[in-house]
Amino acid sequence: MRSFLVIFTVLISAMLTSALVARTGPSNVPCHYSCPLKDTANHNLNADSESDNPINCHYKGGGLCKYSKTTGAVTFDQDDGHCPSKAICSNVRRAALPRSPRRNVARQVDAGELKLRDQLGSAKRGKRSD
C-alpha cells in the first residue's frame, strides 16, 4: 500500500510539473518575402516578380537584385553592391477558407419575382376561402 502511495504521488507531481511548464509557440513564423521598396543607393523599385524563385527586383538605376523566396537572402547582386541584404518579411495570416473571386456588390432586387410570389399567394388564399 505504501509503494502504491509513493508511485501515485510521484505521478501526480510529474503531471502537475509538466502542466505548469510554459508552452512555447511554433518556432517557424510563416513569412512572405517581397522586394525592398528602395535599394541602398536610394533607387526606387521599378518592377518585381515575386512568383518566381528567386524573387527578381528591378530598381530604377538599372540594378537587379535576386532574393531567395524561402530565406529572403540575396542570391544575386547586379546593382553594384547596392542590394539590401535581405528581402522584406511580412507575416501572412492564412485564411481558413478561400475568398470568393467575386467582389461584394449590392444587387438590385428583381421586383418581378416578388410580384409573382404575391400573385401565387393571393391565388392560394383565394382557393382556401372558397
Secondary structure as UniProt FT lines:
FT   HELIX           2..20
FT   STRAND          32..34
FT   TURN            40..41
FT   STRAND          44..49
FT   STRAND          55..59
FT   TURN            60..61
FT   STRAND          64..67
FT   TURN            69..71
FT   STRAND          73..78
FT   TURN            80..81
FT   STRAND          88..90
FT   HELIX           111..129
//
